[in-house]
Amino acid sequence: MTPQPNPQVGAAVKAADRAHVFHSWSAQELIDPLAVAGAEGSYFWDYDGRRYLDFTSGLVFTNIGYQHPKVVAAIQEQAASLTTFAPAFAVEARSEAARLIAERTPGDLDKIFFTNGGADAIEHAVRMARIHTGRPKVLSAYRSYHGGTQQAVNITGDPRRWASDSASAGVVHFWAPYLYRSRFYAETEQQECERALEHLETTISFEGPGTIAAIVLETVPGTAGIMVPPPGYLAGVRELCDKYGIVFVLDEVMAGFGRTGEWFAADLFDVTPDLMTFAKGVNSGYVPLGGVAISGKIAETFGKRAYPGGLTYSGHPLACAAAVATINVMAEEGVVENAANLGARVIEPGLRELAERHPSVGEVRGVGMFWALELVKDRETREPLVPYNAAGEANAPMAAFGAAAKANGLWPFINMNRTHVVPPCNVTEAEAKEGLAALDAALSVADEYTV
């Protein structure tokens, strides 16, 4: 679709937004939201006719891009036959979505509890784990994000937690592996893995194994920096959970449904958790949907004991119809395979080539269509381009980088001193190369802030 400029409508949309919309994670008077006129595939555009290549996939959820005709048609068809229905009934779209998801989850994660998104999926996974074990505590990693609801944001390990953390949520944080900024003075991935597991087991011992219900980890951390865990780490966490009777919860809200070049990132590591949360890519964000995939032993706990939780819109027919269509599209069009192939053949070598030429790039890491560039002021010392949790003038270098990306037609995903490269999983080779070229230009601006 060719964008048609209509600045008058854009101005009206912007004025209504500024008058009435309260935006998340923002100081309301300091933001300037772009008024979006439309989107298709890997692109969106504003009312002035400017088009942007979306290297954020929305918020890492449009895994099949915007406005896929088969998913749009499925939503329309479902709306015409059964727009909504209460969750206590068996509904075709709900049953079929659960079946298709269960076919793709690892191991025996065959029961699906539907939620409205990732945060409430985490809420319910933790509730299930606590009831199943009869224990109160949850362990999660620093440098993690698990959602904005009360329990989920306390499980989160980044600064978004601070304002809501009353130290009463029963959450204990620990350090997960991150070799580039190792907390364990490691020099190799093997050392980082071994020392991170030793640290986790020590944390378990000092907290009291009999008090810990669950360990919650993003399979591949997302907004925290896309730190792919070293070989053996997730398997080691699985062993620790088995050893101490702890429920292992993997958060695949961002990493799932093709993002890493597998249906679920857990498949990269040959590990099966007891509970796995999902959302975002399950239906490319077309209608809000999330859920918890539940193992046999957890499901058995609630076989003759009522599960004390639910949602009015659990398994909403429109959302589930969108999921069915999305999963089928991904299978028919080889979207997961495209993410793996193009990631290895184009994205990874392209990013590594950029890193060789730009002193602002400290590290390249990722897999599939899930990549991050860590930007630094000094490659030798690894000093970040901006301080941790920087804002205002202290964040000027990253703001300049982001502005340069947008000026070159690329909408970037920036968090702290990182830019994430997370285009739709069905991005074309030409689009991927276009994005890399825009990044190249924007990194030249970041380079100006290096020593």
N, C-alpha and C positions, 0 to 999 in steps of 0.2 A: 504494500500500500504506500502511495506517495503522500507524505504529510502535506496538508493544506493549511497555510497560515491563517489564523483567526485571532489576532491579538486582543480584540475586544472581549471575546468569550474568555480568553485566558486571564484577562484582567479581572473579570467578574468572578471566575473560579478562585483566583488568588485572594480577592477581597473577602469572599465568603469564608474561605479557609482561615484567614487571619482574624476574622471576626468571631468564629464559632468553634473551630477545631482545636482540640487540646492534643498536642503531639507527644508521643512517648519519648522518654530519655532526653528531653530537651528543656532548655530555658526558653520559655515561649516567646519572649520579646527579642531573643537573639538569633532566631532562625529565619530562614528565607526559603520556604519549600518551593521547589519547582512545580509549576502547574503542568501536568501531563495530559496531552491530548489523545494519545493512543499508543498502541504497541503491537508488534507482530514479530514472531520468531525471536531473534536475538536483539531486536532493536526497540526503542521507544522514542517518542518525539514530543516536543512542547508545542505551544500554540503559536510560536513564531516560526515554526517549520524546521527548527533545529533537531536533527536526529542524533541519537546516541547509541553506540554499541554497549549493551548492558553486560559488563563483566562482573556484576553482582548477582545475577539471576534473581532480581528482586531483593530478597533477603536470603539468598541461597535456597530458593524453593522452585523457581521456574525451570525445572530440570528438562522439560521438553519445550521451553520457550513460551512466548505469549501467543494466545489465541489459536492453539492447535485446533483445526476444524473438526477433527473427530471427537475431541473432548468437549468442545462447545456444543456439538450436535448431541452428544450423550446427555449433557446437562439439560438441554432443551427438551429432549425426548422424555427424560425422567420427570421434569416439571410438568409436562403435559399429562402424565399418567398418575403420578403420586408425588406431589411436591414435598410432603413431610409426613412423618408418622412417629408415634412414640417408640422409645427404644425397647420396650418389653415385648414387642412383637417380632416375628420372623418376616423380614422384608427381602425381596429378591436382590436388590442392589447391595444391601448390607451383607447378606449371606455370601454373595459372589465376591465382594471385595475382601471379606475375611478369608475366603478360600484361596484367592489369588495371592494374598499376602502370606498366608501360612505355607503355601507351596514354595515360597522363596526364602523364608526365614531359615536360619541354620538349626540343625538338631531337631528337638521335639517342641519347638516354640509354635505350637499348633492352635492355641486359643488366642483370640484377638479381642481385646477390650478397646472399644473406640472412644476417643476423646475429641475435643475440638481443636487441639493443637499440642505442641510439644511440652509446654510448661505443665499443663494439667496431666499429660501422660507421665511426667516425672512425679508429680504429686501422687498419682495413683500407684505407680510402681513402688514408691517408698512406702505407701500405706500397706500394700500387699506384703512387702518384705517384712515390715514390722509385725503385722498380724501373724504371718507364717512362722516367724522365729520367736515372737514374744519378746523381742529385744528393742531398745529405744534408739540406739545411735546409728548414724549414717556417716561413712567416710567418703570424702570426695577430694578431688585434686585442686590445688591452686592452679591458676591459669586454665580455668574452665568456665563454661556458661551453660546453664541448664534451664533457664526460663525466668520470667518476671513475677510469677505468683509467689506467695510468701515462703512456702517450703522450697520451691525450686530456686528462688533467688538466694536463699541461705545456703543451698547446696553449691551454688555458683562460687567460683574461686577468684573472680576478678573484681575490680572496684565497683561494679554495679551492685554488688552485694552490700556495701558498707552502710548505706543509708537505712537499710532494713534489718541489719544484723543486730539482734538484741542478745546474742549469745545464749539464747534459750530454745533454739530449734533442734538441738540434739545432733548438730553437725560438727565433725572434726575434719580439718583439712590436712592434706599431706602433699609432698612434692612428687610429681610424676616425672618421668624421664624427659629431658630436653637438653640434648648434648651441647648445643650451641651456647647455652647459658646454664651449664650444669651446676646443680647444687651439691653435687657429689664429687667434684674435682676429677671427673672422669675424662679420659682422653680417647676412648673408643666407645662404640655403640655397645659392645659386650660389657665393658666396665659400667657404663651408664645403666644398662639393664640390670645387672647384678646388684649394683649399689642401690638403685631405686627400689628393687624388690626387698632388699635387706631393710631399707628405711621403712617401707610399708609394713613389713612384718614386725619391726620394732614398735611402730605406732600402734599396731593391733595389740601387741603384748602389753604396752603401757596403758592403753585405754581399757583393756580387759576384753578378751575375745567374746566372753559371754554377754557383753553389753551391746555388741555390734550387730545390727540387723542386716546392713547392706554396705557394699562398696559400689559407688556410682562413678562410672567413667564414660566420657565420650570416647568412642572407639578410636576416632581420629579427632582430636580437639579442633573446633571450628574457629570461632571468632577469637579464641585465645592465641591463634597463630598457626594452625594446621601443622602441629608437631606429630608426624607419623611415628608411632611407638617403635622402638627397636625390636628386632626379632627376639621372640621369647618372652617379652614383657607381659602381654595379655595372657599368654598361657600360664605364666608364673602367677599372675593375679588369680586366675581360675584355680590354680592349685592351692593357693592360700585360702581362698573362699571355701574350698572343699575341706581343707584341713581344719578350719575353725567353725564350720557350719554357718558361714556368712552367705547371704544372697548376693550374687554377682549381677549387677545391672549395667548394661551397656546402653548409652544414649546414642542412637543413630538418627536423631532428628535432622541433623545437617548432613551427615556422612552417608545416609541410606539412599536407596533407590537410584543407584547408578553413579552417584557423585564421585566415587573412588574407582570407577571402572568395574565394580562388582555390584550385584543387587544390594548387598550390605557389606560394609567395611569389615565386619567380623570374618567374612569369607577370606579376606586377605591373610588372616592370621590363624585360620583353622581353629577358631575358638567359639564355643557356644555359651552364652550367658544363661542365667535363670530367668531373667526378664529383659526385654529389649524395647526401648521406646522409639517411636517414629512419628513423623509428621511431614511437613514441607513437601518433599519430592513425591510423596505417595500419590498426590494428584496434581502436582506442579503448582500447588497453592491456588487452584482455580476456585475451590470452595473450602473453607477451613475444615481440616481433618487431622487428627493425630491418633495415637493409640499405643497400647502396650501388648507386645507379643509375649505369651505366658507359657512357661514350661509345664510339663506334666505334673511334676511334684508340687509346684505352686498352685496349679489349677485344682489338684486333688484336695488341697486345704479347704477350698471353697466348694467342694462337691456336695456336701450336706450341711454346710455352714454358710449362711448368707454373707455375701461380700458387702460390707457397709459403705457403699459408695456408688455414685452414678451421676449422670448428666442428662439434662432434658434433651439435648441434641446428640446424644451418643449414637453414632452410626447414622447420621442424618442422610436420608435417601439421596439428596442432590450431591452431597459430598462423596458418598460411596459410589454413586454412578460415575462421578468424575474420576474416582480412583480406579474403578474397573476399566474405564476407557484409557486412562493414562498408562496403567500397567500393560494393557494389551498393545497400545501404541509403542511402548518401549520395547516390547518383545518383537512386534512385527517389523519395526524400523531399525532394530539393532542399536538402540540408543546407548545401552550399557556398554556394548562392544565399541561404539564410537568414542565414548568417554575414555576407555582404556587405550584404544589405538591412537587417537589424536593426541591424547595426553602424553603418551610415550614418544610419539613420532614428531609432534610439532610443538606442543606447549613446553614440555620439559627442556628439549634442546634450545628452544627459542629463549626461554628464561635464563638458562645457564649462559647463553651467549651474551645476553644483556648484562648479566652479572660480571662477566669478564671485562666489559667496557665501561661500566658505571661504578665508580668508587663508593656510591651511596648504597649499593647492595651488599649487605653483609652475608646473607645466606639465602639460598633458594631451597625450598622443601615442598613436598607434596606428592600426589599420586592422582591419576585419572584427570578429572576436571576440578581438582581440589588443591590449589597451590597458594603459597605465600612467598612474598619477598620481604625479608627483614631489612629495613633501612637503617643505616648507621651513619654517624658523623665521622667515625674513625674505624677503618677496617682492622687495624692492628689491635686496638684496645677493645673493639666491639662496642664502643659507646653508642647508645641508641641515637638516632637522628633527633628525637625529641625525648624529654624525660618521661618516666612512667606516669601514665594518666595525665599527660600534659593538657593544658587548656589555654585559651587566649593567646597572648604573644608567645608563650613558651611553645605553642604548637604551630607557630608560623611556618616552619619548613614543611610540615606535612600538609598544611593548608595550601601552600604554594604548589606542592606536588599535585594535590587533588584538583586545583584550579587548572593546572596545565593539562592534566588528563582530559578534563571536560572540554577545554578549549580545542583539543584534538579529536573530539567526538567520541571519547570513551568515558563511561560512567564507572568510577572505580569504587571498590569496597575497601575502605580505610579504617583501621582500628589501631590506635596508639601509633607505634612506629612500624606498622606493617601495612602493605597493600596485598589484598587477596585477589587471586586470579581464579574466579569461579563463574565462568560463562555457562550458559545452558549446556547440558550434556550432549545435545544434538547439534552443537555449534558446527559450522562447516570449516573446512581448512582455510578457505579464503577469509572468513570472519575471524578465525583465530589469529591469522597472520596480520590482519588489520588491527586487532587489539594489541598485538605485540609491538607493532610499529608506533601506535599511540603511546604505549608504555615507554618505549625508547625515548620519545620526545619529552615525556613528563619526567623521566628519570634524570634527564639533563638539567632540569630545574632543581631537583633534589641534590644533584652533585654540587651545586653552588654552595651548599651549606656544609660540605665536608671539609676536613682539614687536609 
